[in-house]
């Protein structure tokens, strides 16, 4: 059975399932569906009171899942297929050649290789090309973001790049920032948002009020860039 409740300005929808169990449990799924499992003996008022007490945690979970990369459709790595680079769409052009090479020409990403039917090798070549460009671009954007934030007694971190399934970026307790390689497919402003977000974690490790206040101070329009990153 579907239910809703108001928390501040947010209307939260959840599904209630009552079964033979002793405790009430709340699960927030990555698709942002909320399921509440409660004992049959619990009254509607008791259930609602419990949910309201957990409302802050629920909204925090929703916020977390909203910030994750959207699942991508599997790519076929064939000529004509679109792939993104720095926020723009490009078509693949697979070319038979003795040498292996990837280059950007006009609205196309040219991939040359001996066996044009070797999809795995096409994917590998494309990922290597993305990685080469990500190393250069991310370093430039990190320096730009750091020039804004360094006056707050924050040291310039070490930057690492790798494929990440559930995060755009992360910041370790040792001051190391890791960025998702797939960020190179998005606009420079979206990339800078993620970098600035992780730089702010060097000052405030958790997503508390002070963290978001600080992020707004150093990047006032961060919410717009976050939205574009996760919805465009």
N, C-alpha and C positions, 0 to 999 in steps of 0.2 A: 504494500500500500504506500502511495506517495504522499509526502507531507512537506510543508515548508515552514520556516520560521525566520523572523527578522532579526538581524544582528547589525546594529548601527544602520547604515544605509544599504546594506547588502541583504538580499533575499536568498536564503540557502534552501535548496531542495534536497530531500533525502528519502530513501526507501526504508520503511520499517518492516522488519521481519520478527515476529514473536514466536519463540520455540521453547521447548523444555530445556532451559539452561538456567544457571544460577546467577550469572552476571550479565551486565549490559556492555556490549562492545560496539565501537564505532570504527568503520573502515572507510578511508578516503582513497579511491583508486586513481591511477594516473590519468584516466579519461575524465576525472573530476566528478565521478559518480560517488555518492555518499550512501553507505548502507549501515543502518542501525539494527543490531540484533539484540533483542531484549527478552527477558523471561516472560512467560505467559501471565504470571502473577502480577507483573508491574502495571500500574495504572497509567493512563495517558499523561496525567500530570507529573508523575514520577519520572517518566521517560523524558518529557519535555524539559523538566528541571535539570536532568542530567545532561541533556544535549546542550542546553544553554550554558552550563558550567564549562563545557568543552568547546564552546563556540570560537574562542580565540585560537585554540589548537587547530580546529577545523579550517578556519580561514588561513592560517599559516600553511597548512598542508595544501590547500587549494592554490595559494600563492606560489608554493614551491613547484607544483606540477605545471602551473601556468608558465613558469620560467624555463621549462625543459624544452629541448629541441623537438619539433614536431616529427613524427615518424615519416620517413621518406619512402616513396614507392621504389621497388627494386628497379635498377637501371639495366638496360639491355646492351649498352655500349655498341650501338650501331649508327651508321651514318644517318643524319637527320634528327637524332635524338637531342633534346635540349639539356644543357648543363649550365649551372650558374657559376659566375665568377665576379666577385666584388659587386654583387647586387644586380647584375645584368644577365640576361639569358643568351647563351650561345649554342649553335648547333654543332654537333660533331661531324667531322668529315674524315672518314677512315681511308687512308691512302696506302696502296701497296708500294713498298720500297725496300731496298736492301738494308737501309739504316733505320734505327728506331729514333723517332723525334716527335716532340709535341710543340706546337706553336699557335699563337693567337693571330688570326688574320681576318680583319673585318668582323663579321658577325659569326665567325666559325672558329672552333678549336680543331686544328688539323692534327691528326695522329697518324704518323707514318710507321709502318712495320712490315716485315716480310709476309706474315700470315694474317690477313685481314679478318679471318674467321676466329682468331684466338681472342675471345672476349676477355679471358682472365688477364692476358698480357696487355690488352687495351686498357683495362681498369688499372693495372699496375702502373703503366706509363702515365696515365692521367693523374693518379694519386701522387706520383713522384713530382709531376709538374706542379700540382697544387701545393705540395710541401715546399718546393723551392721558392715559390712566390709567397707562401705564407711566412716563411722564415724572414724574408726581406720586409714584407708589409707589416707584419705584427711588430717587428722591432721598431720600425718607424713610428707606428701608432703608439707603442708603449712609451717611447721617448716624448711624444707629444703630450700624452696624458700625464706622464710623470712630471713634466715641466709645470703643470697646473697644481699638482698635489704635493710636490716635494717640500714646499714651505711649511707643511704641517708635520715636520720631523719624521718623514717616511723615507726609508732607504729604497733605492732602486732594486727591484727584485730580479732574480734569475728567471728567464722565460723558457718554458718547454712547450712543445707542440706534439699532440698525438690525437688519434681518433678516440672520441668519447661517445658512448651511446646515450647517456642520460644527463650530460651536463655541457654547457657552453664553455665553462671554465671552472677552475678551482684554485684555492690558495692554501698552501700548507703552513703549518705552524713555524716552519723554518724560513718562511718568506719566499717560497718558490711558487710562481704562478704558472699554471698549465692551461693552455688554450686548446679547444677542440679544433682540429684541422679543418673541419667543415665550415668554420667561420669564414674562411677565405672565399666562400661562395656568396657571402652577404656584403652589404654596403659597408663602406669605411666607418660610417657613423655607428652602425650596429656593432662592428668590431670594437670600436673605441668605447662603446657603452660597457661591453663585457670586460674590457681591460680596466676601465675605471671602477667598475663594480668590484673586481678582484683586488685592485689597489686599495680600495676602501677597507677591505678585510684585513689589511696589514695594520689598520688602526682599531677597527671593531670587528672581531672575529665572527660574531653571531649577527643574525638579521634582526637586530633590535631597533628601537626608535632612534637611538644615537647613530646607528649605521645609516639608516635612510635619510636622516637629517643631514649627515655629512655628505652622502652621495648627492643629495639635492644641492648642497652648497657648491660642490666642485663640478657638477653637471646638472644644471637646473632642468633640462629637458630630457632627462634619462628615461622617463616613463614612455615617451613617444618612441624612442629608439628601441626600448624593450618590446613594445608592441609590434613595431615593424619587423623586428628580428623573429618573433614567434608567429606572425600572421601573414607576412608577405613572402 
